[in-house]
Amino acid sequence: MTLLDTASTTSNDSGIPLGGPSLPQVRRLVTSIPGPKSQALLARKSSAVAAGVGTTIPVFTVAAGGGVIVDADGNSLIDLGSGIAVTGVGNSNPRVVAAVTAQLAQFTHTCFTVAPYDSYVEVAEALNRLTPGDHEKRSALFTSGAEAVENAVKIARHYTGKQAVVAFDHAYHGRTNLTMALTAKNMPYKSGFGPFAPEVYRAPLSYPYRDGGLDGVTAAKNAITMIEKQIGAANLAAMIIEPIQGEGGFIVPAEGFLPTLLAWAQANNVVFIADEVQTGFARTGAMFASDHEGIVPDLIVTAKGIAGGLPLSAVTGRAEIMDSSHAGGLGGTYGGNPLACVAALATIESYEEDNLVQRAADIGTLLTGRLNALRVNDPRIGDVRGRGALIAIELVDPATGEPDAALTNRVAAFAHAAGVLVLTCGTYGNVIRFLPPLSISDELLIEGIGVIAEALAAG
């Protein structure tokens, strides 16, 4: 573990470090992780917060920006997680801060379904413009990714008059009752929380690293055969899929898989829903991951990177599908909150004006280059995959190819202790994912991957 320069960060009059671009972009450890202040806060957490609310790294944040997070003890950590792909434009992005500050002085809430405001409409217009396809679209705004997924399914069922929904192996769609049913992984997301919503079925995914190199078209036909035999197109309202699996392990389906599914769905009056909660908004080196294969979903679900850290989500889709619901059938008290809406408009402006789609692509080139170089000399790295600033390594037993969750946990723990925040994922718990903010510097990225190399060497 490297002990870096201990110079103080820029701070305000209260002594709390400022976030945003003013924050020094260095990894700096002044205490062990966690330090005494974070340990005290962890003790308070255990007494006040439900035990089911876990944390990835045992530190408490006081400032964040660029590519670093500063904790209560003054440690500055490299951020390779972005709050699970949320802060794509960075924490405390100046455009977002200015927009939210101005809105805060005007009003914080009226409920759009009671007394509407223009920023909600502007966000819907932006989403209709940005999402794949040039057909007429409509959007509805919500608060969380799971809430948007639930509404997408609700809309599809209402439009088709059918009930069944298909999700895919390794899927993650949320932790509410319906989205738990759609989610594949039992622990920690589903165990003990049933019974789950009915009429949810699962189909096989294309997983190139683990399905023997099966081509995408054949993999899709296998899934379609299962759907036709076990459910029947006449009963199927929707299929929902992440264009690149998130929690399931950053699995990129083989070429042809998604287009083949989409063509079948549209030929059978089945609504094709792309869950781009984690992959949307420049994250993959395109504005949406669907763009990589040229697919145009009927409905697209977005959240996470949409509003620079404020809670907002959306369903955007074909006008005839979105407009099929009766007035009052869609909504929610906080859906499209005005603070979140202006944050989204500023965030979208940053993606477009600050060339962040290209930045994500450049990050992907750097990450895959460095990680593949490690893979050449370390057979425990079974696969390097992903797109843009959404990259993962799958760690395995080199003798058998079996998932090595224990090694994955050791690597993550080493990185955290050394001041690098990384996230794990995967159905088998053996994937380390890299989701840096697009505002991070190349220098911090390279340093962060260097710590991962040290962790692997330490075993």
C-alpha positions in Angstrom: 0.0 0.0 0.0 1.4 3.4 -1.0 1.2 6.3 1.5 0.7 9.4 -0.6 1.2 13.1 0.0 -0.7 14.2 3.1 -1.3 17.9 2.1 -4.8 19.1 3.1 -7.5 19.4 0.6 -9.2 22.7 -0.2 -11.9 23.3 2.4 -14.7 25.8 3.2 -14.9 27.8 6.4 -16.2 24.8 8.4 -13.1 22.8 7.5 -15.1 20.3 5.3 -13.3 19.7 2.0 -15.0 21.0 -1.0 -16.1 18.7 -3.8 -16.1 19.2 -7.5 -13.2 20.3 -9.6 -11.5 22.1 -6.7 -10.8 18.8 -5.0 -7.1 17.6 -5.4 -7.0 14.6 -7.7 -4.7 12.4 -5.7 -4.9 9.1 -3.8 -3.9 9.9 -0.3 -4.0 7.8 2.9 -3.6 9.5 6.2 -5.1 6.7 8.3 -5.8 3.0 7.8 -9.1 2.2 6.1 -11.4 2.7 8.0 -10.0 5.6 10.1 -11.2 6.5 13.6 -13.9 8.9 12.4 -15.3 6.4 10.0 -15.2 3.7 12.6 -17.2 5.9 15.0 -19.8 6.6 12.3 -19.9 2.9 11.5 -20.8 2.2 15.1 -23.6 4.8 14.9 -24.8 3.2 11.7 -25.1 -0.2 13.3 -27.2 1.3 16.1 -29.5 3.4 13.8 -29.6 1.9 10.3 -31.3 -1.5 9.5 -28.7 -4.3 9.2 -30.0 -5.1 5.7 -28.5 -1.8 4.4 -24.9 -2.8 3.7 -21.9 -0.8 2.5 -19.2 -1.7 0.0 -16.4 0.2 1.7 -16.2 1.1 5.4 -15.6 4.8 5.0 -17.9 7.9 5.3 -17.8 10.5 2.5 -17.4 14.2 3.2 -16.4 15.3 -0.3 -16.2 14.0 -3.8 -15.3 15.2 -7.3 -13.4 14.4 -10.4 -12.2 10.9 -9.8 -11.8 10.9 -6.0 -13.8 10.5 -2.8 -12.6 12.1 0.5 -13.6 10.4 3.7 -14.2 11.7 7.2 -10.6 11.0 8.2 -9.1 12.9 5.3 -8.3 9.9 3.1 -8.6 10.5 -0.6 -9.7 7.4 -2.5 -9.7 6.8 -6.2 -13.3 6.3 -7.3 -13.8 3.4 -9.8 -17.5 2.9 -8.9 -19.3 6.2 -9.6 -22.0 5.3 -7.0 -22.8 2.3 -9.3 -22.6 4.2 -12.6 -24.6 7.2 -11.3 -22.1 10.1 -11.3 -21.0 9.8 -14.9 -20.5 13.6 -15.1 -18.7 13.5 -11.8 -19.8 14.3 -8.2 -20.7 18.0 -7.8 -20.5 18.7 -11.6 -20.5 22.5 -11.9 -23.4 22.5 -14.4 -25.5 20.3 -12.1 -24.7 22.3 -9.0 -25.6 25.6 -10.6 -28.9 24.3 -12.0 -30.0 22.7 -8.7 -29.0 25.7 -6.7 -31.1 28.0 -8.9 -34.1 25.6 -8.8 -33.7 25.3 -5.0 -34.4 29.0 -4.6 -37.5 28.7 -6.7 -39.4 25.7 -5.4 -38.5 22.1 -4.4 -41.8 20.3 -5.1 -45.3 20.7 -6.3 -45.9 17.1 -7.7 -46.0 17.2 -11.5 -49.3 15.4 -11.5 -50.8 18.2 -9.4 -49.2 21.4 -10.6 -46.8 20.7 -13.5 -43.6 22.6 -14.4 -41.6 23.0 -17.6 -38.4 21.1 -16.6 -40.3 17.8 -16.6 -41.4 18.4 -20.1 -37.9 19.5 -21.2 -36.5 16.2 -19.8 -39.1 14.2 -21.6 -38.3 16.1 -24.8 -34.5 15.4 -24.3 -35.1 11.7 -23.7 -37.4 11.4 -26.8 -34.6 13.0 -28.8 -31.6 11.1 -27.4 -33.0 7.5 -27.1 -32.6 5.1 -30.1 -34.9 5.5 -33.1 -36.5 8.4 -34.9 -40.1 7.3 -34.4 -42.6 9.4 -32.3 -41.9 8.9 -28.6 -43.3 9.7 -25.2 -41.6 9.6 -21.8 -42.7 9.3 -18.2 -40.5 10.2 -15.2 -40.1 8.3 -12.0 -37.7 8.1 -9.1 -35.7 4.8 -9.1 -34.6 2.3 -11.7 -36.8 -0.4 -10.2 -39.8 1.9 -10.2 -39.2 2.6 -13.9 -38.9 -1.1 -14.7 -42.2 -1.8 -12.9 -43.9 0.9 -14.9 -42.4 -0.4 -18.2 -43.9 -3.8 -17.5 -47.2 -2.2 -16.5 -47.3 -0.2 -19.7 -46.5 -3.3 -21.8 -49.2 -5.4 -20.2 -51.8 -2.6 -20.6 -50.8 -2.1 -24.3 -50.8 -5.8 -25.3 -53.5 -7.1 -23.0 -51.2 -9.9 -22.1 -49.6 -10.8 -18.8 -46.4 -12.9 -19.1 -43.0 -11.3 -19.0 -39.6 -12.8 -19.9 -36.3 -11.8 -18.3 -32.9 -13.5 -18.8 -30.3 -15.4 -17.0 -28.0 -13.2 -14.8 -30.5 -10.3 -15.0 -30.7 -7.6 -12.4 -33.7 -5.3 -12.5 -34.3 -4.2 -8.9 -35.4 -5.0 -5.4 -39.1 -4.3 -5.4 -41.4 -7.3 -5.5 -41.9 -7.4 -9.3 -38.3 -6.5 -10.0 -37.0 -9.2 -7.6 -39.0 -11.7 -9.6 -37.2 -10.4 -12.8 -33.8 -10.4 -11.1 -31.9 -13.7 -11.4 -29.5 -13.7 -8.4 -30.8 -15.1 -5.2 -28.3 -13.7 -2.6 -28.5 -11.0 -1.5 -31.5 -9.7 -3.6 -34.2 -12.3 -3.2 -33.5 -14.8 -0.5 -36.3 -14.9 2.1 -38.3 -12.1 0.5 -40.9 -14.1 -1.5 -43.4 -14.9 -2.7 -42.7 -12.9 -5.9 -44.9 -11.5 -8.6 -46.4 -14.1 -10.9 -46.2 -14.5 -14.7 -42.4 -13.9 -14.8 -40.3 -16.4 -16.7 -36.6 -16.7 -17.5 -34.8 -17.4 -20.7 -31.1 -18.3 -21.4 -28.7 -15.4 -22.1 -25.8 -15.3 -24.5 -22.7 -15.5 -22.3 -19.7 -15.8 -24.7 -17.1 -16.7 -22.0 -19.2 -19.5 -20.6 -21.4 -20.9 -23.4 -18.8 -22.4 -25.5 -18.5 -19.6 -28.0 -22.2 -20.0 -29.2 -22.9 -17.4 -31.8 -25.5 -14.7 -30.9 -28.1 -15.7 -33.5 -28.1 -19.3 -32.4 -28.2 -18.3 -28.7 -31.2 -16.1 -29.4 -33.0 -18.9 -31.3 -32.5 -21.2 -28.3 -34.1 -18.6 -26.1 -36.9 -18.1 -28.5 -37.6 -21.8 -28.7 -37.8 -22.0 -24.9 -40.2 -19.0 -24.8 -42.5 -20.4 -27.5 -42.6 -23.9 -26.0 -42.9 -22.9 -22.3 -44.9 -19.6 -22.4 -46.2 -18.9 -25.9 -46.0 -15.7 -27.8 -49.8 -15.2 -27.4 -49.4 -14.9 -23.7 -46.2 -12.8 -23.6 -46.6 -9.1 -23.0 -42.9 -8.2 -22.9 -39.3 -9.3 -22.8 -36.9 -7.2 -20.8 -33.1 -7.3 -21.1 -30.1 -5.3 -20.2 -28.1 -4.8 -23.4 -25.0 -5.5 -21.2 -25.7 -7.3 -18.0 -24.9 -5.2 -14.9 -25.0 -7.0 -11.6 -24.9 -10.3 -13.5 -21.3 -9.7 -14.4 -21.0 -7.1 -17.3 -21.9 -9.8 -19.8 -21.8 -8.6 -23.4 -24.1 -10.8 -25.5 -22.6 -12.2 -28.7 -23.2 -10.2 -31.8 -26.7 -10.9 -33.3 -28.3 -11.9 -30.0 -30.2 -8.7 -29.3 -31.3 -8.0 -32.9 -32.6 -11.5 -33.3 -34.7 -11.2 -30.1 -36.0 -7.8 -31.1 -37.1 -9.0 -34.5 -39.0 -12.0 -33.0 -40.6 -9.8 -30.4 -41.8 -7.2 -32.9 -43.2 -9.9 -35.1 -45.2 -11.4 -32.3 -46.7 -8.3 -30.6 -44.3 -8.6 -27.7 -42.9 -5.3 -26.3 -39.1 -5.3 -26.2 -37.9 -3.4 -23.2 -34.2 -2.4 -22.9 -33.2 -1.9 -19.3 -30.4 0.7 -19.7 -30.4 1.8 -16.1 -26.7 1.0 -15.7 -25.6 1.2 -19.4 -27.3 4.4 -20.4 -26.0 7.9 -20.8 -22.5 7.7 -22.4 -21.4 4.9 -20.0 -20.5 2.4 -22.8 -19.0 4.8 -25.3 -22.3 5.4 -26.9 -25.2 7.4 -25.5 -27.0 4.1 -25.0 -25.7 0.5 -25.1 -28.5 -0.4 -27.6 -26.7 1.8 -30.1 -23.8 -0.6 -30.4 -25.9 -3.2 -32.2 -28.2 -0.7 -33.8 -31.3 -2.0 -32.0 -34.3 0.3 -31.4 -36.2 -1.0 -28.3 -40.0 -0.4 -28.0 -39.4 0.9 -24.5 -36.2 1.9 -22.9 -35.7 2.3 -19.1 -33.2 4.8 -17.8 -31.9 6.0 -14.4 -28.5 6.1 -12.6 -26.5 8.4 -14.9 -29.5 10.5 -15.9 -29.3 13.3 -13.3 -25.8 13.6 -11.9 -26.6 11.9 -8.6 -30.2 13.1 -8.0 -33.0 10.5 -7.9 -34.6 10.3 -11.3 -35.6 7.5 -13.7 -37.7 7.3 -16.9 -39.5 5.1 -19.3 -39.3 6.3 -22.9 -40.9 4.5 -25.9 -43.1 4.4 -28.9 -45.9 6.9 -28.6 -48.6 4.3 -29.3 -47.4 2.1 -26.5 -46.7 4.9 -24.0 -50.0 6.6 -24.7 -52.1 3.4 -24.2 -52.3 3.9 -20.5 -55.3 5.9 -19.2 -54.9 9.3 -17.5 -53.8 8.8 -13.9 -52.4 5.3 -14.6 -48.8 6.5 -14.5 -47.2 8.8 -12.0 -46.0 9.1 -8.4 -45.5 11.7 -5.8 -41.8 12.3 -6.4 -41.6 11.2 -10.0 -39.8 13.9 -12.0 -39.1 16.1 -9.0 -38.1 19.6 -10.2 -34.6 19.5 -8.6 -33.9 16.2 -10.3 -35.3 17.4 -13.6 -33.0 20.5 -13.8 -30.1 18.3 -12.7 -30.9 15.9 -15.6 -31.0 18.8 -18.1 -27.6 20.0 -16.8 -26.3 16.4 -16.9 -27.4 15.8 -20.4 -25.8 19.2 -21.4 -22.6 18.0 -19.9 -22.7 14.6 -21.8 -23.2 16.5 -25.1 -21.1 19.6 -24.6 -18.2 18.1 -22.8 -17.7 15.2 -25.3 -18.3 12.5 -22.6 -19.4 9.8 -25.0 -15.9 9.9 -26.5 -14.4 10.2 -23.0 -16.1 7.0 -22.1 -14.7 5.3 -25.2 -11.2 6.5 -24.4 -11.5 5.2 -20.8 -12.6 1.9 -22.2 -9.5 1.7 -24.4 -7.2 2.5 -21.5 -8.9 0.0 -19.1 -9.1 -2.9 -21.5 -5.5 -2.3 -22.6 -4.2 -2.3 -19.1 -6.4 -5.2 -17.9 -5.6 -7.4 -21.0 -1.9 -6.8 -20.3 -2.4 -8.2 -16.8 -4.4 -11.1 -18.3 -1.5 -12.2 -20.5 0.5 -13.1 -17.5 -2.2 -14.1 -15.1 -4.5 -17.0 -16.1 -6.7 -16.3 -13.1 -8.1 -13.4 -15.2 -10.4 -15.5 -17.3 -12.1 -12.7 -19.3 -11.8 -9.0 -19.8 -15.1 -7.6 -21.2 -17.4 -4.6 -21.5 -17.7 -1.4 -23.4 -16.5 2.1 -22.7 -16.3 3.0 -19.1 -18.1 -0.2 -18.2 -15.4 -2.9 -18.0 -15.0 -6.0 -15.9 -12.6 -8.9 -15.2 -13.9 -12.3 -14.4 -11.6 -14.2 -12.0 -11.4 -18.0 -12.2 -9.5 -21.0 -11.1 -6.9 -21.3 -13.9 -7.0 -25.1 -13.7 -10.7 -25.6 -14.0 -12.2 -22.3 -15.2 -14.5 -22.3 -12.2 -15.5 -18.9 -10.7 -13.1 -17.8 -7.9 -15.2 -15.6 -5.6 -12.7 -15.8 -2.8 -9.9 -14.3 -4.9 -12.3 -11.6 -6.1 -13.1 -10.7 -2.5 -9.4 -10.6 -1.6 -8.6 -8.3 -4.5 -11.4 -5.9 -3.7 -10.5 -5.8 0.0 -6.8 -5.1 -0.9 -7.9 -2.3 -3.2 -10.2 -0.8 -0.6 -7.4 -0.8 2.0 -5.1 0.8 -0.5 -7.5 3.6 -1.2 -9.2 2.4 -4.5 -12.9 1.9 -4.5 -13.9 -1.0 -6.7 -17.2 -3.0 -7.0 -17.7 -6.7 -7.4 -20.6 -8.4 -9.2 -21.6 -11.5 -11.1 -23.9 -14.3 -10.5 -21.0 -16.3 -9.1 -19.5 -13.4 -7.2 -16.2 -13.5 -9.2 -16.3 -10.3 -11.3 -14.7 -7.0 -10.5 -16.3 -4.1 -12.4 -14.8 -0.8 -13.3 -17.3 2.1 -13.5 -15.2 5.3 -13.1 -16.7 8.7 -13.4 -16.1 10.1 -16.9 -14.5 13.1 -15.1 -11.6 11.0 -13.9 -8.1 11.6 -15.1 -6.0 9.0 -17.0 -3.4 9.3 -14.3 -5.8 8.2 -11.6 -7.2 5.4 -13.8 -3.7 4.1 -14.4 -2.8 4.3 -10.7 -6.0 2.5 -9.8 -5.3 -0.4 -12.1 -1.8 -0.5 -10.7 -3.3 -1.2 -7.3 -5.4 -4.0 -8.8 -2.2 -5.5 -10.2 -0.7 -5.3 -6.7 -3.8 -7.0 -5.3 -3.6 -9.8 -7.8 0.1 -10.3 -7.1 -0.6 -10.5 -3.4 -3.1 -13.2 -4.2 
